[in-house]
């Protein structure tokens, strides 16, 4: 996946579910650059989140900062996971004897990473303490819907291109 596409998907994950905002937009998006599209989505969605959660300007800015910080941390962890999975796939190639010690270390690191990744949500929740529990729940709901949409879009793209997970053809 290209840096531009990762950045766009990242922005969508950062600001929550943008599909309804984009769907309401009567302006065509063909021919615009990724940066402009990101900006449009972010601006419109920021207003939507502000409205749906009843946030003031200060809360909106703080939410964007907290979500952006945790998003960056999670993307780094996802990159680490991809690297570990590729290393594990290299060890588990058909017809090649795997090194048990290496496989054990890789699996252990993957499991530790999964736990650390899950803990990021608990830590993020603490930092979102400026929101009410209801606002946090609404935000999480919006974000989960977006992640589901992105997952479906990614699966459709892979199915259309004949690609398998983790970039293996």
PyMOL commands that set and color helices and strands:
alter all, ss='L'
color gray80, all
select helices_A, chain A and resi 3-15+19-24+34-53+57-91+100-130+133-161+165-167
alter helices_A, ss='H'
color red, helices_A
deselect
rebuild
show_as cartoon
